[in-house]
Each structure stands twice: as structure tokens, then as C-alpha cells.
Amino acid sequence: MAAALRSLLSIIQDSVQRIEDGFEQRGVAFPSLDVPVTPADASVQVLQDPQVQEASLLLTAAASQLIAAVQPPQATAFNAGTSYYLSASLRTAIELNVVEILREAGPQGLHVRDIAAKANVDSTKLSRILCYLATHHIFKEVKPDVYANNRISSIWDTGKTNSDIRSQPLEKYDGTNGIAALIAHCADEDYKGAGYIVEHLTDPDTAFEDSMERSPMMLAFKSDEGVWSWLEQPWNVMRLKRFGVAMDGVSKMQPPDSILKGFDWASLAEGSVVVDVGGGIGVSSITLVQAHPHLQCIVQDRPLVVEQGRIHCAQTLPGALESGKITYEEHDFFTAQPSDRSVSVFLLKQIMHDWSNRYALRILSRLREAASPETQLVIIDSIIPHTCPADEISIPGAKFTTPPAPLLANMGAANTAPYFTDLSMYVHFNGMERKLEQSVELLKKAGWEVVQVHASDGSGRYLSQIVAVPIAAR
């Protein structure tokens, strides 16, 4: 036991030194947790340096494992069992515009009674919520009952005023980085659906159900429509709009322009057609066309989403619609693809994880039917690593990084994103993130062969790319 503690301590010390070196080499001070992030913050670029990121990942993994080792197990279990209060408190702060209220107040902060007055809520209740968040380093209590934004809370600042948001609530997330929308979505629909996992697993009526209409979230909201139809109901207009922006927030949680890394988009010929299947409002296609204007992207999705996408594209990349660089198309990916064009790449970014294997196979089979021998398929999703060492798969790029002992093979608590996403897909859709061997087998059944894996940072922490070609073409 003592040797393991010393090993973890050594990883922490070495990682801290590497992080300090990264900042010193660039002449940038390490950012204070007490100071909000600003667009001019030079530390943001340093923290995105691959060497600094690797050190941060190792430090977080080792520190989390060290805490798990030394903290009484009953305390660890109890903290995990009551963590739902953190989600509920986060959502409360977002819905009440606390970050925006505190930004307007300035670094000196604002007394909770004044925050509550601006939010039109009870100050005693709000005080307890903000104290709980500050205990988790979200907001700073500068003096008793006086709170200010800090580095963590500031990341979901919409940049709008509290009065503007209250007068136009449906536009709260418009033009933002999507982080606030993402957290609010997770702490609302996702959070409520997660509360019904046990009931969904144990009720004979739903225990082996794999359809989107019978997911834990639909059980929670007493609906059998499926998430997309449910979101499109008139009473969910805010949730649907927020969801679209939240998906942009997901991209912000990834390294900048991560979709451009991995697959060689530049190798595609002038005018190559990329079909962004289930592409939402077109975030991925806009990024691709900005970096590779020789491509032509077709974004396919449901009618209401396509309508939102055209608006988003016109605001984000003016001229792309008029030039035909980006086209929006209403399409159901369970039906046949249009046959009047030659497709270079079918792009499925965070689509496969929405569906159980039965439905995912239908989607992949439709794309295989429409593929030419030269068509490539690019799937962008999380690849779920095992927590223990596993046999390698003989596909180029399929090897994950092996962390130093005694860390878990998947980096433990430093790498929870793919596992959270996996459970979120189950709750929302009866879907799943997949281990690599599961994806390889599923694609093979649909007539695709995996030829390359781009495993992001090597730990599975970020979205990875799986590249496949029609089996008959090889």
C-alpha cells in the first residue's frame, strides 16, 4: 500500500513540474482558480499544449486515485451517492443567471440577498446552493454570503445581461460557446432520466428494450415518443433550441478543430461531397468547409433541425449557403440515401452512439447501399477503453496509451467523459458508446471494414475517429 501511495505521489510531483515548466517556457503565469477566464487569457493556449495536457491528465488521474486510496471508503461511497446535488445546484445557478449577475457585479462580488433579488428567488435557499457549489470550487465566496465568479463558473457565462435573458429567455444561449447550454441540458433531461435507470433495468416491460421510444428518459417524462419527437413538441421549444446549442458545446469540450485531426480531409479531390449524416445544425460541416473550402458538405437531419441549421450557418459562415459549399437536406437516415450523387465521405459524428446495435446496423447498411467502391465512412464517437489492460487490435492507430503504474489503464477519474457519455446515450436513447471491438464487429455486419483508427489523445478521453471502407472494395 505504501509503495502505491509513493508511486502516485511521484506521478503528481513529476506532473506538477512539467506543467510549471510549460508555463515558464512561455513566460505565462499559471492561472488562478479565483480569476474568471477572459478571451485574452494567455494561459488557455498553454493549457492546450499537448505536453501540458498530458501532465494535467496524469496529475488528475493520480490525485483522484490517491484520494480514493486514503479517504475512508464510506466517505467515498457517500460522496458519490449524493453527487446529484451538484448537478441540481449547477442547473439552478444556470437557470437563475447567477454567472451573468455576478459578472455585472464585478470582482468584489455580490451578497446573496442581492443575487436572489435579481433572480426573484428566496435568498436563504439560494445561499445554501451557492455555498455547496463554492465548496466544490465553483464560484468563490469572497466574504460571508458574498459570491463572485471564478475560473470554473465563468466558462458558462453567456455574455448577456441578466435583464436581457429574463426578457428574452428563448435567446439565452444564442451566440454562446454552448457550454452553459450543455450543462443545463445534462442537469435537466439527462439528470431526470438517470434517476430511472434502476426502474428501466428491472421492470420486465423495459429491461430488454432497445428502442429509443422506451428509454429511461422517456420513462422519466412519461412519454413513448422517443427523444427527437418529444423535443419537437411545442412545450419543449426551449429544450430543443438549447439542445442544438449544447451540441456546439460538446465540440468546445474537445480540442480545437479536433474534427480536422486524424482523417486526411485535404487528400479529397476538389468538389468532393461529404454527407454529414444526422449533422444537426451543421457545426462539423462548417468547421470542415472553413478549413477545406474545396469540399462540398451536405448536412442531413430532421426538418426542424435543418431549419435551425440554415439560420446557424448564415450567422456563422456567411455565403456558404449561397455558394453551395454547405447544403441542408431533410433526410431520415433509416431510409435510402439519394442516388443522384457520388459521395466521397459519409460522416457520422456522434450518431452511432444514439442507437442500439439493431438500429445502428440499419443506418450503416443504408450507407453501404449508397457507397461506391471509393466511398469512405468516418465515424466520430467515443471509444470506450477498458479499465484494465486489454489485448491489442491489429488495426492501424488502434493502440491506446498505457499509463504508468499504479494508474488504471483508462486513467480513471481523469477520463470519465466517455463513460458518462455512454450512460447518457443509454438514458436518452437506449443507445451506447462502444468499445473498439464492438464497433469493428458492427461495421463488419453492415459491409464495412475498419482500416484506420485515430484515437485522439491515446487515452480515449476525447472523441476518436474510425475510418472504414466497403468490404467489397478491398
Backbone torsions as a table, in degrees:
resi	resn	phi	psi	omega
1	MET	NA	-47.0	-178.6
2	ALA	-61.6	-38.0	179.5
3	ALA	-64.3	-39.5	178.9
4	ALA	-64.9	-41.0	178.5
5	LEU	-62.4	-42.2	179.6
6	ARG	-65.5	-37.9	178.7
7	SER	-64.5	-42.5	178.0
8	LEU	-64.6	-41.7	178.1
9	LEU	-61.8	-39.9	179.0
10	SER	-63.0	-41.2	177.8
11	ILE	-62.6	-41.7	-180.0
12	ILE	-63.6	-47.9	-178.2
13	GLN	-63.0	-43.8	179.4
14	ASP	-63.9	-40.0	-179.0
15	SER	-67.7	-41.2	177.2
16	VAL	-60.0	-42.4	179.7
17	GLN	-62.5	-42.4	-179.7
18	ARG	-65.6	-37.5	177.7
19	ILE	-67.2	-45.2	178.2
20	GLU	-59.8	-42.3	179.2
21	ASP	-61.7	-41.1	-179.8
22	GLY	-60.5	-39.3	179.0
23	PHE	-75.2	-41.3	-179.3
24	GLU	-63.6	-38.9	179.8
25	GLN	-62.1	-26.6	-179.2
26	ARG	-101.9	0.2	179.3
27	GLY	66.0	31.6	-178.1
28	VAL	-116.9	136.7	178.8
29	ALA	-77.6	143.8	176.0
30	PHE	-65.2	135.1	-173.4
31	PRO	-69.3	143.4	176.1
32	SER	-80.9	139.6	176.6
33	LEU	-64.9	-23.0	-175.6
34	ASP	-82.3	-9.6	-173.1
35	VAL	-109.0	129.0	179.0
36	PRO	-60.9	152.3	175.7
37	VAL	-74.3	140.5	175.6
38	THR	-126.9	159.4	178.6
39	PRO	-58.3	-26.0	-178.1
40	ALA	-90.0	5.7	-175.9
41	ASP	-69.2	107.6	-177.7
42	ALA	-68.0	-21.0	-177.8
43	SER	-67.5	-23.8	-178.6
44	VAL	-60.2	-43.8	-179.8
45	GLN	-66.1	-37.9	179.5
46	VAL	-65.9	-41.8	-179.6
47	LEU	-65.3	-20.5	178.7
48	GLN	-89.7	-4.4	176.4
49	ASP	-62.9	133.3	-176.3
50	PRO	-54.7	-39.2	-179.1
51	GLN	-68.3	-41.0	178.3
52	VAL	-68.3	-39.4	177.8
53	GLN	-62.4	-42.3	179.1
54	GLU	-62.0	-43.3	179.1
55	ALA	-64.7	-40.0	178.7
56	SER	-63.7	-39.7	179.3
57	LEU	-64.2	-46.5	179.5
58	LEU	-63.7	-42.1	179.8
59	LEU	-61.3	-46.3	-179.1
60	THR	-63.6	-42.9	179.5
61	ALA	-62.6	-45.7	-177.8
62	ALA	-68.7	-42.4	-179.5
63	ALA	-63.9	-41.3	179.4
64	SER	-65.3	-41.6	-179.8
65	GLN	-69.5	-34.7	177.8
66	LEU	-64.9	-43.2	177.3
67	ILE	-61.4	-44.2	179.5
68	ALA	-62.1	-32.1	-177.7
69	ALA	-75.7	-36.9	-172.4
70	VAL	-100.1	-22.5	-179.5
71	GLN	-75.5	141.1	177.1
72	PRO	-53.7	133.7	-175.8
73	PRO	-58.5	-33.3	179.1
74	GLN	-66.4	-32.5	177.5
75	ALA	-68.9	-42.2	178.2
76	THR	-61.8	-45.2	-179.4
77	ALA	-64.8	-41.6	-178.9
78	PHE	-67.1	-42.4	178.7
79	ASN	-61.1	-40.5	178.2
80	ALA	-66.1	-41.1	-177.1
81	GLY	-69.1	-21.2	-179.3
82	THR	-109.7	12.5	-177.0
83	SER	-69.3	-11.5	177.1
84	TYR	-61.3	-24.2	177.9
85	TYR	-68.1	-26.6	176.9
86	LEU	-68.7	-43.7	176.9
87	SER	-61.0	-46.2	-178.6
88	ALA	-63.7	-38.9	-179.9
89	SER	-69.6	-38.9	177.2
90	LEU	-61.0	-47.0	-179.8
91	ARG	-61.4	-39.9	178.9
92	THR	-59.7	-46.1	-179.6
93	ALA	-62.5	-38.1	-180.0
94	ILE	-70.8	-47.3	-177.3
95	GLU	-64.8	-29.0	-179.4
96	LEU	-91.2	2.5	177.9
97	ASN	61.5	35.8	-176.9
98	VAL	-62.8	-40.8	-179.6
99	VAL	-61.6	-43.7	-179.4
100	GLU	-66.7	-39.6	177.8
101	ILE	-62.2	-42.8	-178.8
102	LEU	-72.9	-33.0	176.0
103	ARG	-62.0	-41.3	178.5
104	GLU	-66.8	-28.5	-179.5
105	ALA	-75.9	-27.0	179.8
106	GLY	92.9	178.8	-173.7
107	PRO	-64.8	-20.4	179.3
108	GLN	-71.7	-14.7	176.8
109	GLY	84.4	-174.2	-176.0
110	LEU	-147.0	139.6	178.7
111	HIS	-66.0	145.8	-175.4
112	VAL	-60.9	-29.8	178.8
113	ARG	-66.7	-31.6	178.5
114	ASP	-78.0	-35.7	174.7
115	ILE	-61.4	-46.7	-178.4
116	ALA	-63.2	-37.9	179.6
117	ALA	-63.8	-40.9	179.3
118	LYS	-70.1	-27.2	179.6
119	ALA	-94.1	-8.2	179.7
120	ASN	61.6	47.9	177.2
121	VAL	-134.3	172.0	179.6
122	ASP	-72.2	125.6	-175.3
123	SER	-69.8	-33.5	-180.0
124	THR	-65.4	-41.9	178.6
125	LYS	-68.7	-43.2	-179.5
126	LEU	-65.0	-35.6	179.6
127	SER	-58.5	-41.6	-179.1
128	ARG	-67.1	-36.8	179.3
129	ILE	-68.1	-44.9	-179.5
130	LEU	-68.0	-34.7	177.3
131	CYS	-64.4	-39.9	178.2
132	TYR	-64.2	-42.3	178.8
133	LEU	-66.2	-42.8	179.7
134	ALA	-63.3	-31.7	175.7
135	THR	-62.3	-27.7	177.2
136	HIS	-99.2	21.8	175.5
137	HIS	66.2	24.1	174.5
138	ILE	-110.8	110.8	-166.6
139	PHE	78.9	161.1	178.5
140	LYS	-125.5	129.8	173.6
141	GLU	-89.3	102.0	-173.0
142	VAL	-76.2	-29.8	169.2
143	LYS	-157.6	168.6	-171.7
144	PRO	-48.3	120.3	176.9
145	ASP	66.9	13.8	175.2
146	VAL	-113.9	122.2	-173.7
147	TYR	-119.1	149.7	176.4
148	ALA	-137.8	160.0	174.9
149	ASN	-69.2	154.1	172.1
150	ASN	-132.0	-169.2	-174.6
151	ARG	-60.4	-37.6	-176.9
152	ILE	-76.6	-50.2	-176.9
153	SER	-63.1	-32.3	-174.3
154	SER	-68.5	-16.4	-176.5
155	ILE	-70.4	-17.5	178.4
156	TRP	-107.2	19.7	175.0
157	ASP	-67.5	124.0	-179.9
158	THR	-77.2	-13.5	-177.2
159	GLY	81.5	-1.8	-179.4
160	LYS	-97.0	165.2	175.6
161	THR	-85.2	155.6	178.1
162	ASN	-59.8	-41.0	-178.4
163	SER	-66.4	-38.2	178.5
164	ASP	-64.9	-41.8	-179.7
165	ILE	-65.4	-42.3	-178.5
166	ARG	-67.1	-30.1	179.6
167	SER	-83.7	-24.8	179.7
168	GLN	-135.2	68.0	-173.4
169	PRO	-61.4	-31.2	-178.9
170	LEU	-68.7	-17.9	-179.1
171	GLU	-101.2	10.3	-175.2
172	LYS	-53.4	-44.1	-172.2
173	TYR	-96.2	-2.5	179.6
174	ASP	-61.7	133.9	176.1
175	GLY	72.3	14.6	179.9
176	THR	-99.3	177.0	178.5
177	ASN	-79.1	-3.4	175.5
178	GLY	87.2	-8.5	-177.0
179	ILE	-66.7	-44.9	179.0
180	ALA	-61.3	-42.6	179.4
181	ALA	-63.4	-39.7	-179.2
182	LEU	-65.3	-46.8	-179.4
183	ILE	-65.2	-41.8	-179.9
184	ALA	-64.0	-40.2	177.3
185	HIS	-62.4	-47.3	-178.3
186	CYS	-62.8	-38.0	-177.0
187	ALA	-84.3	0.5	177.9
188	ASP	-112.0	-89.0	-176.5
189	GLU	-59.4	-48.5	-176.4
190	ASP	-62.1	-47.9	-178.7
191	TYR	-58.5	-44.3	-178.4
192	LYS	-69.8	-39.9	178.0
193	GLY	-65.2	-37.2	-179.4
194	ALA	-62.1	-28.3	179.0
195	GLY	-66.8	-10.3	-178.5
196	TYR	-112.0	14.4	-179.1
197	ILE	-60.5	-47.6	-177.8
198	VAL	-61.1	-45.3	179.5
199	GLU	-61.2	-40.2	-179.4
200	HIS	-66.8	-38.9	-178.3
201	LEU	-72.4	-31.1	-170.6
202	THR	-104.3	-17.4	177.6
203	ASP	-74.1	122.1	-179.5
204	PRO	-55.5	-23.9	-178.3
205	ASP	-74.2	-22.8	-177.1
206	THR	-125.8	-8.4	-170.9
207	ALA	-55.1	-37.8	-177.4
208	PHE	-116.0	21.1	179.7
209	GLU	-78.2	137.9	179.2
210	ASP	-126.6	11.9	179.9
211	SER	-88.6	151.9	179.3
212	MET	-62.6	-30.8	-176.6
213	GLU	-70.0	-16.5	-175.3
214	ARG	-119.4	39.4	-178.5
215	SER	-84.6	165.5	176.2
216	PRO	-56.7	-37.3	179.7
217	MET	-65.4	-40.4	177.2
218	MET	-66.4	-33.2	175.0
219	LEU	-64.0	-42.3	-179.2
220	ALA	-63.8	-40.2	-177.5
221	PHE	-94.0	9.1	176.4
222	LYS	53.4	50.8	-179.8
223	SER	-134.2	154.8	174.4
224	ASP	-128.1	28.3	-176.9
225	GLU	-86.3	-23.2	-167.4
226	GLY	90.4	151.7	-171.4
227	VAL	-58.2	-46.4	-173.4
228	TRP	-65.6	-46.0	178.4
229	SER	-64.7	-38.9	179.0
230	TRP	-63.3	-43.5	179.4
231	LEU	-64.2	-27.7	-176.6
232	GLU	-85.6	1.8	176.3
233	GLN	-70.1	149.0	-175.5
234	PRO	-54.4	-35.5	-177.8
235	TRP	-75.3	-7.7	179.8
236	ASN	-108.3	22.0	-176.2
237	VAL	-58.6	-38.3	179.2
238	MET	-67.9	-43.1	-179.2
239	ARG	-63.8	-41.5	179.9
240	LEU	-64.3	-44.7	179.9
241	LYS	-64.8	-42.1	179.2
242	ARG	-63.5	-38.3	-179.3
243	PHE	-61.9	-42.4	179.3
244	GLY	-60.3	-42.8	178.6
245	VAL	-70.9	-34.7	179.4
246	ALA	-60.6	-36.0	178.2
247	MET	-65.1	-30.8	171.7
248	ASP	-67.2	-36.4	177.0
249	GLY	-62.9	-35.0	176.4
250	VAL	-58.6	-42.3	179.9
251	SER	-64.9	-30.3	179.1
252	LYS	-72.2	-20.9	177.7
253	MET	-79.5	-9.6	178.9
254	GLN	-97.7	164.9	174.4
255	PRO	-57.7	147.5	-179.1
256	PRO	-53.9	134.0	176.8
257	ASP	56.7	35.4	-177.3
258	SER	-62.0	-27.9	179.6
259	ILE	-65.6	-22.2	-177.8
260	LEU	-83.3	-14.2	-178.2
261	LYS	-95.9	136.0	-178.6
262	GLY	111.6	-99.6	-179.7
263	PHE	-60.1	138.5	-176.0
264	ASP	-85.8	83.0	-179.7
265	TRP	-64.5	-31.8	-178.2
266	ALA	-65.4	-22.3	-177.8
267	SER	-75.8	-13.4	179.9
268	LEU	-72.9	144.0	-176.5
269	ALA	-69.5	159.5	176.4
270	GLU	-54.3	131.0	178.4
271	GLY	81.1	6.7	179.2
272	SER	-59.4	139.3	-177.5
273	VAL	-94.8	124.4	174.0
274	VAL	-111.7	118.5	178.4
275	VAL	-97.3	113.0	-179.2
276	ASP	-88.1	90.0	-171.7
277	VAL	-74.9	123.0	-175.8
278	GLY	63.2	38.8	-170.1
279	GLY	-77.9	6.6	176.7
280	GLY	63.0	-135.5	-179.0
281	ILE	-85.0	3.2	172.4
282	GLY	95.3	21.0	-178.3
283	VAL	-57.3	-46.3	-178.3
284	SER	-66.6	-44.5	-178.3
285	SER	-64.8	-38.4	177.7
286	ILE	-62.3	-43.8	178.1
287	THR	-61.8	-42.6	-179.8
288	LEU	-63.1	-46.8	-177.3
289	VAL	-68.2	-34.4	176.8
290	GLN	-62.4	-40.4	-178.4
291	ALA	-85.4	-30.2	-176.1
292	HIS	-133.3	77.1	-176.1
293	PRO	-65.5	-6.3	177.2
294	HIS	-78.6	-7.8	-178.5
295	LEU	-91.0	156.1	172.7
296	GLN	-119.8	117.6	-176.1
297	CYS	-107.2	134.8	175.9
298	ILE	-115.5	116.7	-178.5
299	VAL	-96.5	120.1	-180.0
300	GLN	-108.3	134.3	174.8
301	ASP	-168.0	-172.7	-179.4
302	ARG	-71.1	156.7	-174.1
303	PRO	-53.2	-47.7	-178.1
304	LEU	-65.3	-36.7	179.4
305	VAL	-69.5	-40.3	177.2
306	VAL	-59.4	-41.4	178.6
307	GLU	-60.9	-45.0	177.7
308	GLN	-65.7	-36.5	-178.3
309	GLY	-63.6	-41.7	179.2
310	ARG	-61.5	-40.3	177.9
311	ILE	-64.5	-46.0	-179.4
312	HIS	-61.7	-43.3	-178.9
313	CYS	-65.1	-42.1	179.9
314	ALA	-61.8	-33.8	179.4
315	GLN	-79.6	-36.0	-172.7
316	THR	-87.8	-39.7	-177.4
317	LEU	-135.8	75.7	-178.0
318	PRO	-55.5	136.7	177.8
319	GLY	94.7	-16.6	-176.5
320	ALA	-66.9	-36.5	179.1
321	LEU	-70.7	-43.7	-178.0
322	GLU	-65.5	-35.5	-178.5
323	SER	-79.7	-13.2	-177.5
324	GLY	81.8	5.6	177.2
325	LYS	-64.2	-33.7	175.7
326	ILE	-128.5	129.4	178.1
327	THR	-125.4	139.1	176.3
328	TYR	-105.4	138.3	-172.3
329	GLU	-139.9	126.6	174.9
330	GLU	-73.0	125.9	-178.1
331	HIS	-158.7	142.2	173.6
332	ASP	-101.9	113.8	-173.0
333	PHE	-72.7	-0.1	170.8
334	PHE	-85.9	-7.0	178.0
335	THR	-104.7	170.0	-177.1
336	ALA	-63.7	143.1	174.8
337	GLN	-71.9	150.5	174.0
338	PRO	-54.8	140.3	-174.6
339	SER	-101.8	7.2	-173.9
340	ASP	-96.7	23.0	-179.7
341	ARG	-152.7	158.1	176.3
342	SER	-100.9	123.5	-175.3
343	VAL	-104.0	126.9	177.2
344	SER	-81.7	-42.2	-177.7
345	VAL	-140.5	131.3	164.4
346	PHE	-95.8	122.3	-179.9
347	LEU	-106.2	125.4	176.6
348	LEU	-121.2	89.5	-179.4
349	LYS	-97.3	113.3	179.6
350	GLN	53.6	46.0	175.8
351	ILE	-110.6	-47.2	-176.8
352	MET	-58.0	-33.4	-176.9
353	HIS	-71.2	-12.6	177.7
354	ASP	-74.7	-13.6	-166.9
355	TRP	-127.7	144.6	171.4
356	SER	-67.7	168.9	-175.5
357	ASN	-58.1	-36.9	-178.1
358	ARG	-60.2	-44.3	-178.3
359	TYR	-80.3	-37.5	178.6
360	ALA	-60.1	-37.5	178.5
361	LEU	-62.8	-37.7	178.4
362	ARG	-65.4	-41.5	179.0
363	ILE	-63.3	-49.4	-178.4
364	LEU	-63.6	-36.2	180.0
365	SER	-67.0	-38.7	176.9
366	ARG	-62.2	-40.6	179.1
367	LEU	-68.8	-37.6	178.3
368	ARG	-63.8	-38.3	178.3
369	GLU	-61.0	-33.4	-176.2
370	ALA	-91.8	-5.7	-174.6
371	ALA	-81.2	143.2	169.1
372	SER	-90.0	170.9	178.2
373	PRO	-58.6	-24.0	-177.3
374	GLU	-93.9	-7.9	-177.9
375	THR	-67.1	139.3	174.8
376	GLN	-114.7	150.5	178.1
377	LEU	-114.8	126.6	178.0
378	VAL	-117.8	114.8	177.6
379	ILE	-105.2	126.5	178.3
380	ILE	-117.1	111.8	-179.0
381	ASP	-155.5	173.1	170.0
382	SER	-71.8	142.8	168.8
383	ILE	-107.5	119.8	-173.8
384	ILE	-79.8	114.9	175.5
385	PRO	-80.0	153.5	171.4
386	HIS	-73.9	155.3	177.1
387	THR	-81.1	-10.7	179.3
388	CYS	-120.1	165.5	176.6
389	PRO	-59.2	142.4	-178.3
390	ALA	-135.5	159.1	178.6
391	ASP	-64.4	143.3	178.3
392	GLU	-75.1	150.7	174.8
393	ILE	-104.9	130.7	-172.5
394	SER	-81.7	66.4	174.0
395	ILE	-128.0	133.8	-180.0
396	PRO	-52.6	128.6	177.7
397	GLY	85.3	2.6	-172.8
398	ALA	-83.8	-1.8	-175.8
399	LYS	-84.9	130.1	174.6
400	PHE	-92.2	155.6	178.6
401	THR	-67.1	138.4	175.7
402	THR	-96.9	113.6	-177.8
403	PRO	-76.2	161.7	179.5
404	PRO	-68.8	147.8	175.9
405	ALA	-66.5	148.5	5.6
406	PRO	-98.0	26.3	-177.9
407	LEU	-65.4	150.7	173.3
408	LEU	-62.4	152.2	-176.3
409	ALA	-61.9	-23.6	-178.2
410	ASN	-102.9	10.5	-179.7
411	MET	74.9	9.5	171.5
412	GLY	56.0	-134.5	-174.2
413	ALA	-66.4	-12.1	175.5
414	ALA	-77.8	-8.4	-172.8
415	ASN	-135.2	50.1	-176.3
416	THR	-85.2	-16.4	-172.8
417	ALA	-54.5	-48.3	-178.5
418	PRO	-64.7	-30.1	-178.7
419	TYR	-77.9	-39.0	173.2
420	PHE	-60.4	-45.0	-179.0
421	THR	-62.1	-39.8	178.7
422	ASP	-58.6	-48.8	179.7
423	LEU	-67.6	-34.8	177.3
424	SER	-62.8	-38.9	178.1
425	MET	-66.2	-36.9	175.7
426	TYR	-63.5	-48.3	-177.4
427	VAL	-62.4	-45.0	-177.7
428	HIS	-71.6	-49.9	-161.9
429	PHE	-127.2	-1.6	-165.5
430	ASN	64.0	24.2	178.9
431	GLY	-93.0	-167.2	-176.8
432	MET	-166.5	145.4	161.1
433	GLU	-80.2	157.7	-173.1
434	ARG	-126.0	147.4	166.8
435	LYS	-70.1	157.8	-173.7
436	LEU	-59.2	-42.5	-178.4
437	GLU	-63.6	-30.4	177.3
438	GLN	-69.4	-40.0	178.8
439	SER	-67.7	-40.9	179.6
440	VAL	-59.8	-44.8	-178.9
441	GLU	-67.1	-42.2	179.9
442	LEU	-62.9	-45.0	179.8
443	LEU	-63.9	-39.0	179.0
444	LYS	-60.5	-41.3	179.2
445	LYS	-62.3	-29.3	-178.6
446	ALA	-91.3	1.7	177.6
447	GLY	92.6	20.6	178.5
448	TRP	-117.5	145.3	176.3
449	GLU	-116.7	128.2	178.2
450	VAL	-75.2	125.2	-177.4
451	VAL	-115.3	-13.7	-177.8
452	GLN	-159.8	143.1	173.2
453	VAL	-125.7	132.4	172.8
454	HIS	-112.9	98.7	-169.5
455	ALA	-90.1	46.6	175.0
456	SER	43.8	-116.8	-175.4
457	ASP	-88.9	5.4	177.8
458	GLY	90.2	-5.2	-179.6
459	SER	-112.6	-8.7	-175.3
460	GLY	83.0	5.8	-177.1
461	ARG	-67.4	-35.9	-179.6
462	TYR	-107.0	171.3	177.7
463	LEU	-62.0	139.5	179.4
464	SER	-113.0	164.6	179.5
465	GLN	-115.1	133.8	173.5
466	ILE	-115.6	122.4	-178.6
467	VAL	-107.3	129.4	-178.8
468	ALA	-133.6	157.7	177.2
469	VAL	-130.8	158.9	176.8
470	PRO	-59.1	133.6	-177.7
471	ILE	-59.7	-38.8	-178.2
472	ALA	-65.3	-17.4	-177.3
473	ALA	-83.9	-5.8	-176.4
474	ARG	-111.9	NA	NA
